[in-house]
Each structure stands twice: as C-alpha cells, then as structure tokens.
C-alpha cells in the first residue's frame, strides 16, 4: 500500500461522484443459498476421484492416463517418451533418428526421476534451466518431441491438470512440444475447479506469493468451432498423457 500514491483522495473522489459515503468497512461474503458447486463428487475417495479422472480422460479428452508408483516413475516415463519418440514410418534401414524430451526442473519431479535411465543414444533429455535465460530454453522446447511437467492438482470431473508457472517450470514445456506428459500425485486429486480455485484463494488470503500464471489444461489442444467437428492439435500439443503416482 505504501507504493500507491493518492489512494485515499482518489477513492474519496469516486465516492463523492457516486453521491454516497465511501465504504471503508470490510465486505462480508454473503451466504449462498445453494452450494451445488461444492457438492459434486464431495463424498468421493481419492481412489474414486482417480477412477473418474482416468475414465473421463480416455472417453472424452482423447488423452491417456497411466498409474505408477514412485519407484516405477522413471520406467513409466521412459516408456511414455519412447512411445511418442518412435517414428513407425521411418525406414528400418535408415539411421535411428534422435528425439528430445524437455523436463521441468521442479525439484519435486527431479527428486523422483533418474535422468540417466531416461537417456538413450536416440533419446536426449534436457532439463529446463532458468539460469540460461529465455531464448535457449525456448529453442529446446520448440524442437523437443515431449515435454514433462509436474502438476499441482488434477480435476477429476473435467480431466484437467493444474499447472503453476515458476522459474523452474516454464509454460513452454507443456505448450510447445508435440506431446505433453503431466506427472501428478494421487494425493492432489480434487473434484473440480471449485477446489482448485479455493486453494489459490487461501494462498492469496495467507499472503503467499502467487504464481505468475495458472494453466488449466484438459488433454491435448483441440477445437470444435467448425460444425462441431472436433479437431485435435490445432494450437498446441497433439498428444497428452497423465502419469498418476498412486503412492504419493
């Protein structure tokens, strides 16, 4: 507040123009008559939320969801990346094509993944490095086949991943590569957008630093604007896989 100049005089002038005293008491949030937005899936266990998320992902989003454990996460990511990086149309006699994956530098993800086991002669792995600045990281993300990020939450109702942007996890990781892979702990699954925004509200209320951007991503990019015909991969990743860590 100390950096806002002439705040009181500005607000007093507005109140005067409106012909009423300036409101200085805190406004109380009104009690809602209906709270159906909080009742959807409210009685679901984490396993039931996981099942709902996986079902919706497979049936409505055209994406994939796989379950794994902390111990098996590296192997699971290796298989997912290999699937996206394998060109089945390539001539078997031609030299193997080298594909790349860009990985978030989020400590929670790096603590769970063995990078050496992800790398092969034909699969190179780059970790997002904020110390390099904007251009080098974007260059890697543009040519990478796969981007792997760590999700803050997953919304079971809509098959949505919630990403908080931070220096270690740039937005380009999930937006520029052809395939996006979202790693999410089962413990962070919630019913719907109501619970996700409630967490953000609590962060703001407690004076915590807010992320510069919050992305809600539901499967690969798609549109049905033209004659309600769904087209995938119009303005972003063509493929998406959710990797759910069952014991985290």
C-alpha positions as CSV (number, residue, x, y, z in Angstrom):
1,X,0.0,0.0,0.0
2,X,2.9,2.4,0.6
3,X,3.6,2.5,-3.1
4,X,0.1,3.5,-4.0
5,X,0.0,7.3,-4.2
6,X,-3.1,9.5,-3.5
7,X,-5.1,6.4,-3.0
8,X,-7.5,7.8,-0.4
9,X,-8.1,11.1,-2.3
10,X,-8.8,9.1,-5.4
11,X,-11.3,6.8,-3.7
12,X,-12.9,9.7,-1.9
13,X,-13.5,11.5,-5.2
14,X,-15.1,8.4,-6.7
15,X,-17.5,8.1,-3.7
16,X,-18.4,11.8,-3.9
17,X,-19.2,11.5,-7.6
18,X,-21.4,8.5,-6.8
19,X,-23.2,10.6,-4.2
20,X,-22.6,8.3,-1.3
21,X,-20.1,7.9,1.6
22,X,-17.0,5.9,0.9
23,X,-17.3,2.3,2.0
24,X,-14.3,1.6,4.4
25,X,-15.6,-1.5,6.3
26,X,-14.7,-4.9,5.0
27,X,-17.4,-6.6,2.9
28,X,-18.7,-9.9,4.3
29,X,-19.1,-12.7,1.8
30,X,-22.8,-13.5,1.5
31,X,-24.0,-16.9,2.4
32,X,-25.0,-18.8,-0.7
33,X,-28.5,-20.4,-0.8
34,X,-27.2,-23.3,-2.9
35,X,-23.7,-24.8,-2.8
36,X,-24.1,-27.5,-5.5
37,X,-20.7,-26.4,-6.9
38,X,-19.2,-27.8,-3.7
39,X,-21.3,-31.0,-3.6
40,X,-20.2,-32.6,-6.9
41,X,-18.0,-35.6,-6.0
42,X,-17.7,-34.3,-2.5
43,X,-18.0,-37.8,-1.0
44,X,-15.5,-39.4,-3.4
45,X,-12.4,-41.0,-2.0
46,X,-9.0,-40.4,-3.7
47,X,-9.3,-43.7,-5.5
48,X,-12.8,-42.9,-6.7
49,X,-11.5,-39.5,-8.0
50,X,-8.7,-41.3,-9.7
51,X,-11.1,-43.6,-11.5
52,X,-13.3,-40.8,-12.6
53,X,-10.3,-38.9,-13.9
54,X,-9.0,-41.8,-15.9
55,X,-12.4,-42.7,-17.3
56,X,-13.0,-39.1,-18.5
57,X,-9.5,-38.8,-19.9
58,X,-9.9,-41.9,-22.0
59,X,-13.5,-41.4,-23.1
60,X,-13.8,-37.6,-23.6
61,X,-10.4,-36.0,-24.0
62,X,-8.6,-38.3,-26.4
63,X,-5.7,-38.4,-24.0
64,X,-4.1,-41.2,-22.0
65,X,-3.8,-41.8,-18.3
66,X,-1.5,-44.3,-16.6
67,X,-0.9,-45.3,-13.0
68,X,2.5,-45.8,-11.5
69,X,4.4,-45.6,-8.2
70,X,7.3,-43.5,-7.0
71,X,9.7,-46.4,-7.5
72,X,8.4,-47.1,-11.1
73,X,8.1,-43.5,-12.2
74,X,11.3,-43.4,-14.2
75,X,10.4,-46.6,-16.1
76,X,6.9,-45.3,-16.8
77,X,8.2,-42.0,-18.1
78,X,10.7,-43.9,-20.2
79,X,8.0,-46.0,-21.8
80,X,5.7,-43.0,-22.4
81,X,8.5,-40.9,-24.0
82,X,9.7,-43.9,-26.1
83,X,6.1,-44.2,-27.5
84,X,6.0,-40.6,-28.6
85,X,9.5,-40.5,-29.9
86,X,9.3,-43.7,-32.0
87,X,8.6,-42.9,-35.7
88,X,6.9,-46.0,-37.0
89,X,7.0,-44.7,-40.6
90,X,10.8,-44.4,-40.6
91,X,12.7,-46.7,-42.9
92,X,14.1,-49.5,-40.8
93,X,17.4,-49.3,-42.7
94,X,17.8,-45.6,-42.1
95,X,19.9,-44.3,-39.2
96,X,17.9,-44.0,-36.0
97,X,16.5,-40.5,-35.5
98,X,17.4,-38.7,-32.3
99,X,14.4,-37.3,-30.5
100,X,14.4,-35.0,-27.5
101,X,12.4,-34.5,-24.3
102,X,12.4,-31.4,-22.2
103,X,11.8,-31.9,-18.5
104,X,10.7,-29.5,-15.8
105,X,13.3,-28.6,-13.2
106,X,10.7,-28.7,-10.5
107,X,12.6,-30.3,-7.5
108,X,9.6,-32.5,-6.7
109,X,9.9,-34.1,-10.1
110,X,13.7,-34.3,-10.3
111,X,13.7,-36.0,-6.9
112,X,11.6,-38.8,-8.3
113,X,13.2,-39.3,-11.6
114,X,16.6,-40.9,-12.6
115,X,17.6,-38.8,-15.6
116,X,20.4,-41.2,-16.6
117,X,17.8,-44.0,-17.1
118,X,15.7,-41.8,-19.3
119,X,18.5,-41.1,-21.7
120,X,19.5,-43.3,-24.6
121,X,21.5,-42.9,-27.8
122,X,18.4,-41.9,-29.6
123,X,16.6,-40.1,-26.8
124,X,18.1,-37.0,-25.3
125,X,16.7,-35.3,-22.2
126,X,17.0,-31.6,-21.4
127,X,16.1,-30.1,-18.0
128,X,14.6,-26.6,-18.1
129,X,17.3,-24.3,-16.9
130,X,16.2,-20.7,-15.9
131,X,19.8,-19.6,-15.5
132,X,20.2,-19.8,-19.3
133,X,17.6,-17.2,-19.9
134,X,14.6,-17.2,-22.2
135,X,15.9,-18.0,-25.7
136,X,17.9,-21.2,-25.0
137,X,15.1,-22.8,-23.1
138,X,12.5,-21.9,-25.8
139,X,14.8,-23.3,-28.5
140,X,14.9,-26.6,-26.7
141,X,11.2,-26.7,-26.1
142,X,10.4,-25.9,-29.8
143,X,12.3,-28.9,-31.1
144,X,11.5,-31.3,-28.3
145,X,9.1,-34.1,-29.1
146,X,7.9,-34.4,-25.5
147,X,7.5,-32.0,-22.5
148,X,7.2,-33.4,-19.0
149,X,5.8,-31.2,-16.2
150,X,4.7,-31.6,-12.6
151,X,1.1,-30.8,-11.9
152,X,-0.1,-29.1,-8.8
153,X,-3.6,-30.7,-8.9
154,X,-5.8,-32.8,-11.2
155,X,-9.6,-32.2,-11.6
156,X,-11.4,-35.5,-11.8
157,X,-14.7,-34.0,-13.2
158,X,-13.1,-32.5,-16.3
159,X,-9.8,-34.4,-16.7
160,X,-7.9,-31.1,-16.1
161,X,-4.3,-30.7,-15.0
162,X,-3.5,-27.5,-12.9
163,X,0.0,-26.0,-13.6
164,X,1.6,-23.2,-11.6
165,X,4.2,-21.4,-13.6
166,X,7.5,-20.8,-11.9
167,X,11.1,-20.2,-13.0
168,X,11.9,-24.0,-12.8
169,X,8.8,-24.9,-14.9
170,X,8.3,-22.5,-17.8
171,X,5.0,-22.5,-19.6
172,X,6.6,-23.6,-22.9
173,X,7.3,-27.1,-21.6
174,X,3.7,-28.0,-21.8
175,X,2.8,-25.9,-24.8
176,X,5.5,-26.2,-27.5
177,X,6.4,-30.0,-27.7
178,X,4.2,-32.3,-29.8
179,X,3.3,-34.4,-26.7
180,X,2.7,-33.2,-23.1
181,X,3.2,-35.5,-20.1
182,X,1.8,-34.5,-16.8
183,X,3.1,-36.1,-13.6
184,X,0.6,-35.7,-10.8
185,X,0.4,-37.3,-7.3
186,X,-2.8,-39.1,-6.4
187,X,-3.0,-37.1,-3.2
188,X,-3.5,-33.9,-5.1
189,X,-6.6,-35.1,-7.0
190,X,-9.7,-32.9,-6.3
191,X,-13.2,-33.0,-7.7
192,X,-13.4,-29.9,-9.8
193,X,-12.4,-26.3,-10.5
194,X,-14.1,-25.2,-7.2
195,X,-11.5,-26.9,-5.1
196,X,-8.6,-25.7,-7.3
197,X,-9.6,-22.1,-7.0
198,X,-10.2,-22.4,-3.3
199,X,-6.6,-23.4,-2.9
200,X,-5.5,-20.3,-4.8
201,X,-7.8,-18.2,-2.7
202,X,-6.2,-19.5,0.5
203,X,-2.7,-18.7,-0.8
204,X,-3.8,-15.1,-1.5
205,X,-5.5,-14.8,1.8
206,X,-2.4,-16.0,3.6
207,X,-0.2,-13.5,1.8
208,X,1.7,-16.2,-0.1
209,X,3.4,-15.5,-3.4
210,X,1.1,-16.2,-6.2
211,X,2.2,-17.9,-9.5
212,X,2.6,-15.6,-12.4
213,X,0.3,-17.8,-14.4
214,X,-2.1,-20.7,-13.6
215,X,-2.9,-23.0,-16.5
216,X,-5.8,-25.4,-16.6
217,X,-5.1,-28.0,-19.3
218,X,-7.6,-30.6,-20.3
219,X,-6.0,-33.1,-22.6
220,X,-4.3,-32.2,-26.0
221,X,-5.2,-29.0,-27.7
222,X,-8.4,-29.2,-29.7
223,X,-11.3,-27.2,-31.1
224,X,-14.8,-27.9,-32.4
225,X,-15.6,-24.4,-33.6
226,X,-16.3,-25.5,-37.2
227,X,-19.6,-27.5,-37.5
228,X,-18.9,-29.1,-34.1
229,X,-16.3,-31.3,-35.6
230,X,-13.5,-31.9,-33.1
231,X,-10.0,-31.4,-34.4
232,X,-7.0,-32.2,-32.2
233,X,-3.7,-30.4,-32.2
234,X,-4.8,-27.1,-33.6
235,X,-2.9,-24.7,-31.4
236,X,-0.7,-26.8,-29.1
237,X,0.3,-30.4,-28.2
238,X,-1.3,-33.2,-30.3
239,X,-0.9,-35.8,-27.6
240,X,-1.2,-35.8,-23.8
241,X,-0.6,-38.4,-21.1
242,X,-1.4,-38.1,-17.4
243,X,1.0,-40.1,-15.2
244,X,-0.7,-40.6,-11.8
245,X,1.7,-41.5,-8.9
246,X,-0.5,-43.8,-6.9
247,X,1.5,-43.9,-3.7
248,X,2.3,-40.2,-3.4
